[in-house]
Amino acid sequence: MDKFEALTSFVEVASTGSFTRAAQQLDLSRVKVTRHVQELESWLNVRLFHRTTRKVTLTAPGQDVMQHCQRILNEVAGLESLARSHNEELMGEIRIATPIGFGQNLLYELVETFTARHPKVVIQLMMSDRNAQLVDERIDVALRFTDQPDEAFIARRLMSIESAVCCSEQYLHKHGPVSTPEQLEQHNCLIHLSQRRWSFLVDQQQMRVPVSGSICANDLGVLVRAALNGAGVVYLPCDLANPYLQSGELIQLLPEVPLPVMSLWAVYLSRSYQRPVVRAFIDFLAQQWQEDIRVAGPEPV
């Protein structure tokens, strides 16, 4: 048994949930992939998958084996990437899934910088506030805000971003101050469609406040513009809010009440071979985002 081939086939089946799709990804026959997994099961003396006519899922021992295999194969991929980086110019296409507002505000400048450094690289930005399907949509890297990345994928933490509840001085003057999170229920809140309850940390416990308002959207940029025009209160990540908080165009409400911090992860498929251009891009993001983004106060006049 070629152990490296067996580990590669096992990880691909686990990642795709299908022997057929794994065979297609590895450019092997389904019979060969099946034999690799059977040989690995025999060598380890454990059953790695539950198999039905409709789906393939990992057993409990299979989940443990998967974690070890991911580390082994990614170490090998890293070694290959390191060797190639000394001998080859980066080239190829990267498909990146990212939330809309984050892609427009922070990511696109780094994409421009990376492609300027590596002219033979093409980056496709797939911007949506839903989670992309990495296998079906052929995504190389998905940038996701989450507390718990999906264990089926490899995830690398990039940074954390604080949030702030904001409004314009015009709105505040007309509708009065907000002194507790519960009072937001009485205000016109500008709501992202995925966030109809706003989270706060009160006495180290999470409080979720139901909010409503005249404008809902799946694009934070729309809500920012509405808040700047005095239409209501908005809950924003600080990469979007800070420029307006610093300029005084928006005012932070409830600064004494902590909000949950969002962690940004680079999520990708746990394949045995990660193309050097993809690994280089993830490393580039990690280098650029070494510091977390915190709430900024107004700049001194």
C-alpha positions in Angstrom: 0.0 0.0 0.0 1.2 3.5 -0.9 0.3 5.2 2.4 0.5 8.7 0.9 -1.9 7.8 -1.9 -4.2 6.2 0.6 -4.3 9.2 2.9 -4.8 11.5 -0.1 -7.8 9.4 -1.3 -9.3 9.2 2.2 -9.1 13.0 2.8 -10.6 13.7 -0.6 -13.6 11.4 0.0 -14.1 12.9 3.5 -14.0 16.4 2.0 -16.3 15.8 -0.9 -18.6 13.3 0.8 -18.4 11.1 -2.3 -16.1 8.4 -3.7 -17.1 9.5 -7.2 -16.4 13.2 -6.7 -13.1 12.3 -5.0 -12.1 10.2 -7.9 -12.9 13.1 -10.3 -10.9 15.6 -8.2 -7.9 13.2 -8.0 -8.2 12.1 -11.7 -8.4 8.5 -10.6 -10.9 5.7 -11.1 -13.6 5.2 -8.4 -12.3 1.7 -8.0 -8.8 2.8 -7.2 -10.1 5.4 -4.6 -12.2 2.8 -3.0 -9.3 0.4 -2.8 -7.1 3.1 -1.2 -9.7 3.7 1.5 -10.1 -0.1 2.1 -6.4 -0.5 2.4 -6.2 2.4 4.9 -9.0 0.9 7.0 -7.3 -2.5 7.0 -4.0 -0.9 8.0 -5.5 1.1 10.8 -8.0 -1.6 11.7 -10.9 0.9 12.0 -14.0 1.6 9.8 -13.6 5.2 8.5 -16.9 5.8 6.7 -20.6 5.1 7.1 -21.6 4.2 3.5 -25.2 4.3 2.1 -26.5 4.5 -1.4 -27.0 8.3 -0.9 -24.1 9.6 1.1 -20.8 8.9 2.7 -20.1 10.2 6.3 -17.2 9.8 8.7 -17.4 7.5 11.6 -16.2 8.7 15.0 -12.8 7.0 14.5 -12.8 8.4 11.0 -13.1 11.9 12.3 -10.1 11.5 14.5 -8.1 10.0 11.6 -9.2 12.8 9.4 -7.6 15.4 11.7 -4.3 13.7 11.7 -4.4 13.1 7.9 -5.1 16.8 7.3 -2.1 17.8 9.3 0.2 15.3 7.6 -1.0 16.2 4.1 -0.9 20.0 4.7 2.6 19.7 6.1 3.6 17.9 2.8 1.8 20.6 0.8 3.6 23.3 2.7 6.9 21.6 2.0 6.1 21.4 -1.7 4.9 25.1 -1.7 8.1 26.2 -0.1 10.2 24.4 -2.6 8.2 25.7 -5.6 8.2 29.3 -4.3 12.0 29.3 -4.8 11.8 28.1 -8.3 8.5 29.2 -9.9 6.7 32.4 -10.4 3.2 32.4 -8.9 0.5 32.0 -11.5 -3.1 30.7 -11.9 -6.6 31.5 -10.8 -8.0 31.8 -7.3 -11.7 31.7 -6.5 -12.4 33.5 -3.3 -15.8 33.7 -1.5 -16.3 36.7 0.8 -19.1 38.7 2.5 -20.2 41.6 0.3 -19.3 44.5 2.7 -16.0 43.0 3.7 -15.0 42.3 0.1 -15.8 45.9 -0.9 -14.2 47.5 2.1 -11.1 45.6 3.2 -10.4 42.8 0.8 -10.3 44.4 -2.6 -7.3 46.6 -1.9 -5.3 43.6 -0.8 -6.4 41.7 -4.0 -5.1 44.7 -6.0 -1.8 44.6 -4.2 -1.4 40.8 -4.6 -2.2 40.8 -8.3 0.1 43.7 -8.9 3.0 41.8 -7.3 2.1 38.6 -9.2 0.9 39.6 -12.7 0.2 36.0 -13.7 -2.4 35.6 -11.0 -6.1 36.1 -11.6 -8.5 36.4 -8.6 -12.2 35.9 -8.9 -14.1 37.4 -6.0 -17.5 35.7 -5.3 -19.2 38.2 -3.0 -22.3 37.1 -1.1 -23.5 37.1 2.5 -24.5 33.5 2.3 -21.9 30.8 2.9 -20.6 29.5 -0.4 -20.5 25.7 -1.1 -16.8 25.1 -1.5 -17.0 21.9 -3.5 -20.0 22.7 -5.8 -18.8 26.3 -6.5 -15.1 25.4 -6.8 -14.1 27.8 -4.1 -10.4 27.8 -3.2 -10.7 30.1 -0.2 -13.8 31.3 1.7 -13.5 34.2 4.2 -16.0 33.7 6.9 -16.9 35.3 10.2 -17.6 32.6 12.7 -16.9 31.4 16.2 -16.7 27.8 15.2 -15.4 26.9 11.7 -16.8 23.8 10.1 -14.7 20.8 11.1 -15.0 19.4 7.6 -12.6 22.1 6.3 -9.3 23.5 7.2 -9.6 26.9 8.8 -6.9 29.5 9.6 -7.8 32.4 11.8 -6.8 35.8 10.3 -8.0 38.4 12.8 -10.9 39.6 14.9 -13.1 42.6 14.3 -15.1 44.5 16.9 -18.6 45.9 16.2 -20.4 49.1 17.1 -24.0 50.3 17.2 -24.1 53.7 15.5 -26.3 56.5 14.3 -25.9 60.0 13.0 -26.0 63.1 15.2 -29.1 64.1 13.2 -31.0 61.0 14.2 -29.8 61.2 17.8 -31.0 64.8 18.1 -34.4 63.9 16.8 -35.1 60.6 18.6 -33.1 61.0 21.8 -30.3 58.9 23.5 -30.1 55.2 23.9 -29.0 54.2 27.4 -29.7 50.4 27.4 -29.8 47.7 24.6 -33.5 47.1 25.3 -34.3 50.7 24.3 -33.3 49.8 20.7 -36.6 48.0 20.3 -38.2 51.5 20.3 -35.9 52.9 17.6 -35.8 52.6 13.9 -33.1 50.1 13.3 -31.4 49.5 9.9 -31.2 45.8 9.6 -29.1 43.3 7.7 -31.3 40.4 6.6 -29.1 37.9 8.4 -29.2 39.8 11.7 -32.7 40.5 13.0 -31.5 40.3 16.6 -28.6 42.3 17.8 -26.2 40.7 20.3 -24.7 42.4 23.4 -22.6 41.1 26.4 -24.3 42.0 29.6 -22.7 40.7 32.8 -20.7 38.3 30.6 -23.9 36.8 29.2 -25.0 37.2 25.7 -28.2 39.3 25.3 -30.0 39.2 21.9 -32.3 42.2 21.3 -35.0 41.9 18.6 -35.0 45.0 16.4 -37.1 46.3 13.6 -37.1 49.3 11.3 -38.0 50.8 7.9 -35.0 49.5 5.9 -33.7 45.9 5.6 -30.9 44.9 3.2 -28.4 42.2 2.4 -25.7 44.8 1.8 -24.2 46.7 4.8 -23.1 49.5 2.4 -26.8 50.4 1.8 -27.4 50.5 5.6 -24.3 52.7 6.2 -25.6 55.2 3.7 -29.0 55.2 5.3 -27.5 55.8 8.7 -25.4 58.7 7.4 -28.6 60.2 6.1 -30.2 60.1 9.5 -32.6 57.2 8.8 -31.9 55.1 11.9 -29.5 53.0 14.0 -27.1 50.5 12.5 -25.0 47.6 13.9 -21.7 47.6 12.0 -18.4 45.8 12.0 -15.7 48.3 12.8 -13.9 47.9 9.5 -16.9 49.7 8.0 -17.8 51.9 11.0 -14.4 53.3 12.0 -13.9 55.9 9.2 -17.3 57.4 10.0 -16.8 57.3 13.8 -13.4 59.0 13.3 -14.9 61.7 11.1 -17.8 62.3 13.4 -20.4 61.4 10.7 -21.6 58.6 12.9 -21.7 58.4 16.7 -21.3 55.2 18.7 -24.2 54.3 20.9 -23.8 52.2 24.1 -20.0 52.3 24.1 -20.0 50.9 27.7 -21.8 47.7 26.6 -19.5 45.2 25.0 -20.6 43.5 21.7 -19.4 40.0 20.6 -16.2 40.1 18.6 -16.2 38.5 15.2 -13.3 36.2 14.2 -12.4 36.1 10.5 -11.2 32.7 9.1 -9.8 31.6 5.8 -11.6 28.3 5.2 -10.6 25.9 2.5 -10.9 22.2 1.5 -8.8 19.7 3.3 -7.1 18.4 0.1 -3.7 16.9 0.1 -2.3 19.4 -2.4 -2.9 23.1 -2.1 -1.7 25.0 -5.1 1.2 27.3 -4.2 -0.7 30.4 -5.4 -3.6 29.7 -3.0 -1.2 29.0 -0.1 0.7 32.2 -0.9 -2.5 34.3 -1.0 -3.6 33.0 2.4 -0.1 33.7 3.9 -0.3 37.2 2.4 -3.6 37.9 4.1 -2.3 36.6 7.4 0.7 38.9 7.1 -1.5 42.0 6.3 -4.0 41.3 9.0 -1.8 40.7 12.0 -3.7 43.2 14.2 -7.4 43.0 15.2 -9.7 45.8 14.3 -11.1 47.7 17.3 -13.6 50.5 17.7 -12.1 53.8 16.9 -13.1 57.1 18.5 -13.5 60.4 16.8 -10.3 62.0 15.7 -9.2 65.1 17.7 -10.1 68.4 16.0 
